[in-house]
Amino acid sequence: MKKDGMNSQKPLFEPPKPLKTYQPVPDHGRFQAALLFGAVGDALGWPTEFLRLYRQRCPSFETPVRDFVLWHKSVGGRWWGYREEIKPGEYSDDTQLNLAVARCVSESGDFEPERFAYEELPLWLHYERGGGRSVKTAARSLVRGRVDWFRNFYKQGDLDYRNAGANGAAMRNLPIALVNTANEDRLVRDSFLNAVITHGHPRAILGAILFGLAARHAIVSHNGGINTTLIEYLRDKTEGAGRAVVEERRIGNWVTHWDTRSGSGKGAFRALFQAARQDTNKYLDAIRDFATRPVEDYYKFIGVLDPSTRGSGVATVCAAIYLFVRYLDEPERALYTAVNLFGSDTDTIACFLGALLGAYHGLGAVPKHLETKIQDRSYLLKTASRLHSIAAGDVQDQLANDRPVERREAYLRLLAWEVGLHEMFWDAIDVGGMVVHPTLGRGKITNKDVRTIPRQGYVAKLIHVEFDCGQTCVFHSRVENNERLSESLAKELEKILYPVSDKEERKATKQ
């Protein structure tokens, strides 16, 4: 197979070419299996994410891991830290954000970036579990700053939006892949739009597109919809990534703005994108070379065992593709390999891998002893069925509104929810009490937990809520003297909703 050289590269955005699409939508069982098996991989690999190859301390659970375990996670730093109990089968931010993106897919199948950026993402901060720094910083930036979702060029400490190339965008892209099994152009476009809300480096964006295309190939090729191998398909499609969005005004404007902000001049983003694509092709081509060698060798080759690159948006997706191809007919072996290769981003790689295996094999591939114990199983299946209905053009239960999201209205709803949060954390609403969430709807408080933290005058409060929709969440905050919530977004929201002049602000500060 011909490999690209520097002279053979094509521009990122080039004239569109006719693309063959597979019109019949696969059966809804494959949609369910993809989302369900992905969540299983996430939950199974989450506790091993923090173990290190060869030099890990003995965990509280037995390894290798082949079943869900009870474990404890350290949350926060020296003065803000506490230990949280994670029950067997509970999933992390990977699955949480997949569900959030799924709620932002309209009846027509379009991803609604405004809905995700102004509603789901800020609200997720209250119940996130294991969220990455880039995604959390991006979410807070959308509330603290006066930036639009496609201008979210945050910079905080060593975090810079333009250098954010981790897998936080790819890991939430499965819903977009599923609703676009028959629309490859929209899959690429919406993957791009989804990614740039939180990540600005081409590695993250290309990783999201790569995983979306891989999931599409897995679910469609099984029924004869794609005749090329997965590696050939991905090489071909990533070579022309952006072709399907050449006329997308928002993306063109975003690229121009990226180049301006970088200070490197026109074409800087495209150059980085092509470099990331070269790495992608190198990793994809090496899958054959490492087919019979130890899995660890391939992981080292692509850098997912190196602490500085272990979460790369491209490399972690390629790790999952490698295991998918190598153990295609041994789904359980593939899964257990992913979650027990310590030192890698085990939960995210296993989440990617589970989604690919489920999409290809269907529900029969999901290990039964894990499927029955996964958190929110019914809601995962219901969400997948809705995505299938959208893809098939037979929507019966619409969750996203037809009316575009208006940012101010979204923030007013978020501010109103902050009132409910304060009531929960101040014990004005007890166990058994009801709450109404802006996107998850009506829910019941099932448990409250208080954890001590080193900082004097503060405690960590954890509130478990079961929502009628089927999702369960643990809302958390450090609380000072049972009054002030350290994780509250209320002040930032009030500044945006009710701005004061600079002169008034300086006067208020002096007083």
Buried (B, 14 or more C-beta within 10 A) or exposed (E): EEEBEEEEBBBBBEEBEEEEBBEEBBBBBBBBBBBBBBBBBBBBBBBBBBBEEEEEEEBEBEBEBBEBBEBEBEBBEEEBBBEBEBEBBBBBBBBBBBBBBBBBBBBEBBBBBBBBBBBBBBBBBBBBBBBBBBBBBBBBBBBBBEEBBBBBBBEBEEBBBBBBBBBBBBBBBBBBBBBBBBBBBBBBBBBBBBBBBBBBBBBBBBBBBBBBBBBBBBBBBBBEBBEEEBBBBBBEBBBBBBBBBBEBEBBBEBBEBBBEBBEBEEEBBBBBBBBBBBBBBBBBEBBEEBEEEEBBEBBBBBBBBBEEBBBBBBBBBBBBBBBBBBBBEBBBEBBBBBBBBBBBBBBBBBBBBBBBBBBBBBBEBBBEEBBEBBBBBEBBBBBBBBBBBBBBEEBEEEBBEEEEBEBEEBBBBBBEBBEBBBEBBEBEBEEEBEBEBBBBEEBBBEEBBEBEBEBEEBBBBBBBBBBEBBBBBBBBBBBBEEEBBEBBBBEBBBBBEEEEEEEEEEEEEEE
